[in-house]
């Protein structure tokens, strides 16, 4: 059996996902250790809020590109890869900076409560949005879900 290039690419994506899943703690450690020098080198004048807003814009761009891909029945690995890269960048920025900005906005004493509220709000909104997309996808079409 000779695997096609599509199967090889899918296997690579799957392997990267598995490695990422089991190495999240190590990646987080590296990010915390390397973040300040890299951040100051890449965007010395940008505030964390501006970068977070940019992450939210990447999320909107990801949704638009995904919707267009469904609506126009586009199916290329380059496009799917671009969607995954956009979504990954969006999630990386959001996950890294939401907690940072929360820490900047609150004093030390209610810090744990603030992180708990942040996690609860994020979890509830992800649950509601995932449920809505799933219902629209199932009841109507994938295009309407996105």
BELCOR-V925947 format. One line per field, one symbol per residue. ss: DSSP state (@ for helix, = for strand, . for the rest). psi: psi as a letter, one per 20 degrees, with the letter a starting at -180 (. if undefined). Layout:
# BELCOR-V925947
ss->???
psi->???
This chain:
# BELCOR-V925947
ss->....@@@@@@@@@@@@@@@@@@.@@@@@@@@@@@@@@@@@@@.....@@@@@@@@@@@@@@@@@@@@@@@@.....@@@@@@@@@@@@@@@@@@@@@@@@@@@@@.....@@@@@@@@@@@@@@@@@@@@@@@@@@@@@..@@@@.
psi->poqrhghgghggggghgggggijgggggggghhigghgghhgmhiprhgghghhhhhhgghgggggghgghjlpnqhgggggghgggggghggghhhghghghhhqrggkgggghggghggggghhgghhgggggggghfqhghh.
